[in-house]
């Protein structure tokens, strides 16, 4: 059996690695706008900070210079080294995204294989001859949209590095997407894409499955964090009482037989 892929899919895949102007001439290629770029930069940056914020590593800054005592040790999670490592690698993380042509808005950018390509790969695995203008080996090449997302991330991070650093060295209580995108990068501009979320639970949607796992992990991390705080509170209370259990009067201890 031979299956000819739809024209829009051929154009989308063929556009991978090809420079395309964002002037509306090509109705099949929609490069990311400023809102989408900032959205995914902030999302990946928050993920990177979460991943690197669990270590208890301490950095020794006492280099024993002849005429200097050096600086005292500092926790990695509060160090400039952590900030530099996250900022330098955040844009590379965007290359893990794929273009999901069947979705609209910013939701077309997501990790995991798109529903369309999952279907095509499934057909190939069943022995169906899928005819496309490019070889099978190039199906998973980075799309023009994702390539542009990464390129514009590099520009944004360089331009707003001081803003990101201010957030990092501050209390970090404010959400990074709000601080970076709404208050700086997109100030006075369209921020609608920041509220867009993908909630599809279609069977076989690998991106939706990956997102669901990520949401569960965040929820689990939140529960673990709450439990740790409760343990700390109980420990402090025990220390205050010297580990002595409160005395109960005999009258209170009586029970009916």
C-alpha positions in Angstrom: 0.0 0.0 0.0 1.3 3.5 -0.9 0.3 6.7 0.9 1.1 10.1 -0.5 1.6 12.7 2.3 -0.6 15.8 2.2 0.9 18.9 0.5 1.1 21.0 3.6 3.1 18.4 5.4 5.6 18.2 2.5 6.1 21.9 2.6 6.5 22.0 6.4 9.1 19.3 6.4 10.9 20.6 3.4 11.2 24.0 5.1 13.4 22.4 7.8 16.8 24.1 7.9 15.7 26.7 5.3 15.7 30.4 6.0 12.2 31.8 5.6 11.2 35.4 5.8 8.4 36.2 8.2 6.6 38.4 5.8 3.5 36.3 5.2 4.6 35.2 1.8 4.7 31.6 2.9 1.3 30.5 4.4 2.8 27.2 5.5 5.7 28.5 7.6 4.8 30.7 10.6 7.9 31.8 12.5 7.6 32.5 16.2 6.6 36.0 17.3 8.1 37.9 20.2 5.6 36.6 22.7 6.2 32.9 21.8 10.0 33.4 21.9 9.9 34.9 25.4 7.3 32.3 26.6 9.5 29.3 25.8 12.7 31.0 26.9 11.2 31.6 30.3 9.7 28.1 30.5 13.0 26.4 29.8 14.9 28.8 32.0 12.6 28.0 34.9 13.0 24.3 34.3 16.8 24.7 34.2 16.8 26.6 37.5 14.6 24.0 39.1 16.9 21.2 37.9 20.0 22.9 39.2 18.4 24.1 42.5 18.3 20.7 44.2 22.0 20.3 44.9 23.6 21.1 48.2 27.0 21.6 46.6 29.2 24.4 48.1 31.7 26.2 46.0 35.1 27.0 47.7 36.2 30.5 46.7 39.2 30.7 49.0 42.0 30.5 46.4 44.6 31.6 49.0 46.1 34.4 47.0 49.3 35.9 48.5 47.9 39.3 49.3 44.2 38.2 49.7 42.3 35.8 51.9 39.8 35.1 49.1 36.1 34.9 49.5 34.1 32.6 51.8 32.4 29.5 50.4 29.0 30.0 48.7 26.2 27.6 48.0 26.0 26.6 44.3 22.3 27.5 44.1 23.1 31.1 45.0 26.3 31.3 42.9 27.1 33.2 39.7 28.3 29.9 38.2 24.8 28.5 38.3 23.4 31.6 36.7 26.0 31.5 33.9 25.5 27.8 33.2 21.7 28.2 32.9 21.8 31.3 30.7 24.5 29.8 28.4 22.6 26.6 27.8 18.9 27.6 27.9 18.6 28.3 24.1 20.1 24.9 23.2 17.2 23.3 25.1 14.7 24.8 22.6 16.1 22.5 19.9 14.3 19.6 21.9 11.0 21.1 20.7 9.1 20.0 17.6 6.6 21.7 15.4 3.0 20.4 15.9 1.3 21.6 12.8 -2.1 20.3 13.9 -2.1 22.8 16.8 -2.7 26.5 16.8 -0.9 29.4 18.4 2.1 28.9 20.7 0.9 25.4 21.4 2.4 24.3 18.0 5.7 24.3 19.8 6.1 21.4 22.1 8.5 18.6 23.1 7.8 15.1 21.8 6.8 13.9 18.4 3.8 15.6 16.8 0.5 13.7 16.3 1.0 13.9 12.5 4.4 12.4 12.5 3.4 9.8 15.1 0.7 8.7 12.6 3.1 8.6 9.7 5.8 6.7 11.6 3.0 4.2 12.7 2.1 3.7 9.1 5.7 3.1 8.1 6.1 0.5 10.9 3.0 -1.3 9.6 4.6 -1.6 6.1 2.8 1.3 4.4 4.8 3.0 1.7 4.5 6.7 2.6 5.6 8.9 -0.3 7.2 12.2 0.6 9.6 14.6 -1.1 12.3 14.0 1.4 13.8 10.7 2.6 12.6 9.0 5.8 15.9 9.7 7.6 15.2 13.5 7.5 11.7 13.4 8.9 12.9 14.4 12.4 15.1 17.2 11.3 14.7 20.5 13.1 12.0 22.7 11.5 12.5 26.2 10.3 10.2 27.5 13.0 12.2 25.8 15.8 15.5 26.9 14.3 14.3 30.5 14.4 13.0 30.0 17.9 16.5 29.0 19.0 18.2 31.8 17.1 15.9 34.5 18.5 16.4 33.0 22.0 20.1 33.8 21.7 19.3 37.4 20.9 16.8 37.8 23.7 19.1 36.3 26.4 21.9 38.6 25.4 19.7 41.6 25.3 18.0 41.0 28.6 20.7 39.2 30.6 20.9 42.0 33.2 17.1 41.8 33.7 17.3 38.0 34.2 20.3 38.5 36.6 18.3 41.0 38.7 15.5 38.4 39.0 18.0 35.7 39.9 19.8 37.7 42.6 16.6 39.0 44.0 14.0 37.1 46.0 12.7 35.1 42.9 9.3 35.2 44.4 7.8 36.6 41.2 7.3 34.2 38.4 10.0 34.5 35.8 7.6 34.6 32.9 5.7 37.5 34.5 8.9 39.4 35.4 10.8 38.9 32.2 8.1 38.8 29.5 5.2 40.8 30.8 7.2 43.5 32.6 10.2 43.8 30.3 10.4 42.0 26.9 6.7 42.4 26.1 5.8 45.5 28.1 3.0 47.3 26.3 2.8 44.5 23.6 0.6 41.5 23.0 1.0 38.9 25.8 -1.9 36.6 24.9 0.3 33.6 24.1 1.6 33.5 27.7 -1.9 32.2 28.8 -2.2 29.5 26.1 -2.0 25.9 27.4 -2.4 22.6 25.6 -4.9 20.3 27.3 -5.4 17.5 24.8 -5.4 13.9 26.1 -5.7 12.2 22.7 -4.4 8.6 22.7 -1.0 8.5 21.1 -0.2 12.2 21.4 3.4 11.9 22.7 3.7 15.6 23.4 0.6 15.6 25.5 1.9 12.5 27.4 5.2 14.2 28.0 3.5 17.4 29.2 1.3 15.3 31.5 4.4 13.6 33.0 6.0 17.0 33.5 2.9 18.3 35.3 2.8 15.3 37.6 6.4 15.7 38.4 5.9 19.4 39.3 2.9 18.4 41.5 5.0 15.7 43.2 7.9 18.1 43.8 5.4 20.5 45.4 4.1 17.8 47.7 7.6 16.7 48.7 8.5 20.3 49.4 5.4 20.7 51.7 6.3 17.5 53.5 9.8 18.7 54.1 8.6 22.0 55.5 6.2 20.2 57.9 9.0 17.9 59.1 11.2 21.0 59.8 8.4 22.6 61.8 7.9 19.4 63.9 11.7 19.2 64.5 11.9 22.8 65.7 8.9 22.2 68.1 10.7 19.1 69.5 13.9 21.0 70.0 12.0 23.8 71.9 10.5 21.2 74.3 13.8 19.4 74.7 12.2 16.2 73.3 10.0 15.9 76.4 6.5 14.8 75.7 3.8 17.0 77.4 2.4 15.6 80.6 -1.2 14.5 80.8 -3.1 14.6 84.1 -4.6 11.3 85.4 -8.1 12.7 85.0 -7.5 13.4 81.4 -6.0 9.9 80.9 -9.1 8.1 82.3 -11.1 6.2 79.8 -14.5 4.5 80.2 -14.4 0.8 80.7 
